[in-house]
Amino acid sequence: MEFIDLKEQYRRYKTDIDRRMTAVLAHGHFIMGPEIAELESELAHYVGVAHCISVASGTASLEIALRALGIGPGDEVITVPFTWISSAEVIGLVGAKPVFVDIDPQTYNLDPDLLDRAITPRTKAIMPVSLFGQMPDYERINQIAAQKGICVIEDGAQSFGATQKGKRSCGVTAIASTSFFPAKPLGCYGDGGALFTSDAVLAEKMRAIRTHGGLKRHHHPFLGTNGRFDTLQAAVLLAKLPKFEWEVGERGRLGQRYSERLRSHCVVPEVAPGNTHVYAQYTIRVPNRDAVAAKLKEKGIPTAVYYPKCLHEQPVFAGCGYCWGDFPHSEKASREVLSLPMHPFLSDSDQNRVVEALQQALDS
Ligand SMILES: Cc1ncc(COP(=O)(O)O)c(C=O)c1O
């Protein structure tokens, strides 16, 4: 059994993916070929914003967003300590200070009740993560940020396809970012990511930063980078897009099916009211995680831990001045979470195998 079955994905979509990739090989516009604009237009429409800017990775997109806002040394950016390293790494990369705010233990997402205490005159942005595939309470986060004149950037690397009160992830904040890493809900076959905004000025600046800081050849008004998305990867996503809503539906169905069967055995993911969940990861909590994972492994069932350490425990952020005990919900989650196989092609019978093996492991 695969944790995420990318081989099965390719097997099912092979005809369309091959056709789209072959078209790129034939026209030869490998950098910023016509597939890039086509994909950006489709994704902006899907999310419900005016602009999509495809980029080289989810990490690159977050960094470009911060640069476009002019964030740098002396500034603070708020995020959570229970997330992938990129969320805070990019804050450090632009020279700003990551300020961590603890999560809500039910959803694993930023707890808006804790924001007021973390905001200082130096806070320039709040970058919440839509972890595991559902969004934090953006209505409240946007409201708090607006009162203080702070920008909100959704790190939607794991939540593309999720909704909140009918609005799609990446469509509810001033800027949003996602990742097309292969294992993500909308994954390509390499690295990739995208930025979303309805602000034309920010969009233009982010487009420029993505391409060495300028939109006209040999004219560079901003300090930029080579952050372009690959045309061949855009072709992969264009081939996959028509199936994406079906995949999102299957993810939701399988997530619910897991929860119905596991609820009485362990802590299952809570979907907050008004949210839909895309289960980029289907993550349970068990106190004896390592023993449970070992028993599942014996039966050929792969699991993964996202994330075994919080970011304030990472040596790279030691200088931020945090210590163990500062973020109790994140710390507890990092010691208890366990993610189970989850992808749209997981058969009901394979899922039953996971459930039975887990029930045995938990009850023994
Ligand atoms: C929450 C989060 N943010 C950012 C990223 C960075 O995305 P990428 O791997 O495309 O750089 C990831 C990817 O793992 C992620 O999970």
The ligand as an SDF file (V2000), in Angstrom:
LIG
                    3D

 16 16  0  0  0  0  0  0  0  0999 V2000
    2.5830   24.3780    5.0040 C   0  0  0  0  0  0  0  0  0  0  0  0
    3.5800   24.4110    3.8970 C   0  0  0  0  0  0  0  0  0  0  0  0
    4.0940   25.5900    3.5120 N   0  0  0  0  0  0  0  0  0  0  0  0
    4.9780   25.6750    2.5040 C   0  0  0  0  0  0  0  0  0  0  0  0
    5.3960   24.5560    1.8250 C   0  0  0  0  0  0  0  0  0  0  0  0
    6.4380   24.7080    0.7650 C   0  0  0  0  0  0  0  0  0  0  0  0
    6.0880   24.1860   -0.4660 O   0  0  0  0  0  0  0  0  0  0  0  0
    7.2180   23.6420   -1.4740 P   0  0  0  0  0  0  0  0  0  0  0  0
    7.6400   22.3060   -0.9960 O   0  0  0  0  0  0  0  0  0  0  0  0
    6.4960   23.6090   -2.7900 O   0  0  0  0  0  0  0  0  0  0  0  0
    8.3270   24.6420   -1.4770 O   0  0  0  0  0  0  0  0  0  0  0  0
    4.8960   23.3170    2.1820 C   0  0  0  0  0  0  0  0  0  0  0  0
    5.3210   22.0870    1.4640 C   0  0  0  0  0  0  0  0  0  0  0  0
    5.6310   21.0800    1.9790 O   0  0  0  0  0  0  0  0  0  0  0  0
    3.9580   23.2260    3.2530 C   0  0  0  0  0  0  0  0  0  0  0  0
    3.4530   22.0540    3.6390 O   0  0  0  0  0  0  0  0  0  0  0  0
  1  2  1  0
  2  3  1  0
  2 15  2  0
  3  4  2  0
  4  5  1  0
  5  6  1  0
  5 12  2  0
  6  7  1  0
  7  8  1  0
  8  9  2  0
  8 10  1  0
  8 11  1  0
 12 13  1  0
 12 15  1  0
 13 14  2  0
 15 16  1  0
M  END
$$$$
